[in-house]
Structures are given as structure tokens and as C-alpha cells.
């Protein structure tokens, strides 16, 4: 059964006290929503333990994890550490990590494996650059990201993944993909997964849209048969705005 999800990616925003306050506000707003959607807050690492204490309906996620198990990797945070905070999800392969920290497909696959080995659900991000869309290469790009980042997983492990399609040109730009563009590529992604893992696995996979999704466009995006929710950046930082997206189903 496919799960509807709205996940907030706070990125490198909010001090600890601001983050706790935001989480409390979100929790009090979403606790009354009963539309079957899961709400996930992906906070900075240092917020995880404290945010966990103030949420109940909302679930907890991190924005990254290390590609190694443990040891001499100064500044890194392992999947086991993330899990120990009570987090259940971890974003892997966000375009900002791919672009600014040069995370490639092989490294991301290692992170996915470690997340799964530690009982975390990866929210795995894929999506093309503007130049790639303009060159009509977006289908090839997302197919390659899927194949290299995920398709070596067993069927059993792949079934634990949540996907987020995030066109890079739409992230933080205010330029949202049209509803038709989102549906077209989400269907392509689902068909690509079906060709690899079969129709049942593909039908059960949650594919989130991310990229300037807000309360004013969430309803139209989420109404598409292959869009199962959103990964939300900017609009996740204001509780009322985020609520407007959570109620967009
Ligand atoms: C994101 O960074 O995952 C994202 C979708 O950001 P925004 O909603 O701000 O475009």
C-alpha cells in the first residue's frame, strides 16, 4: 500500500531553540490532521534528540549520514548515530550534497546500504539540472541516478526506500515543476522501477515531489496519480505554511 508523505527538509536553518519551537508548532498543527499522510521533520543533526522529545505524530529524520560505519572521520555522523537519536528516516543524495560536497552515485549507494543496515528509511533524491532538462536529458539522468544509486539493492531492501524527485532548477528557486511535468517524470520513474523490481514494488513505492512546493501548489501536484507527497525545503520552516502542504491531499 503506497504511503502519502510530506517531509520537511530544514537544511542548515534554525538554532537549537528555534528548531525545538518550530517542531512544537508543527506538531500541534499536524496532530489534528487525519488524512493518512506521514509527516517527517528532517532537522539538523544537533536538533534530532531534542526534537524527538517534542513530536508525537510527526516523525524524525536526518538530512544526511556518513558513508562509513565508524572511526576516524572527523565531523561525520554515522547512520547508527542517527538511528540512536530516535530518527527513522534519512535524506540521501540531495542535490545540494551532490553538487557542493561532490557526492557521487557510488558514495550514495554506500550511504543507502548503511542507512538500511541501521534500520533507517532512506529518502533518496534524484533530479536533473536545468541544462539537462533543456537538452531533453531528464529521463536519462533520473534513470541513471536510480540504476547507480539504488538498483543494486535486493528487492527486499528496495521496498524500504522512499524516493524524492527534485528537479534541481526548482529547488529554492520559486520555479515549481508544472503538475504535468511532475506527473510525467514520476510515472517514468515508477515505470523504470517496475521494469527492474516488478509492478507490485513500483506500485507500492512512495515518490515525493520536491522543488518550491508550497501550500498554493501542493494540492494540484499531489492530485497526480504518481505523486505521493512532497519533500519541502523553504516552506517547511514556517509551521502554518507546512501545514498547508500536509493538508494538500
Ligand atoms: C529541498 O531542498 O529539498 C527543496 C525541495 O527545497 P525548496 O522546497 O525550498 O525548493
Boltz pocket constraint, residues with backbone or C-beta under 6 A from the ligand:
constraints:
  - pocket:
      binder: B
      contacts: [[A, 9], [A, 166], [A, 170], [A, 171], [A, 172], [A, 173], [A, 174], [A, 210], [A, 211], [A, 212], [A, 213], [A, 231], [A, 232], [A, 233], [A, 234], [A, 235]]
      max_distance: 6.0
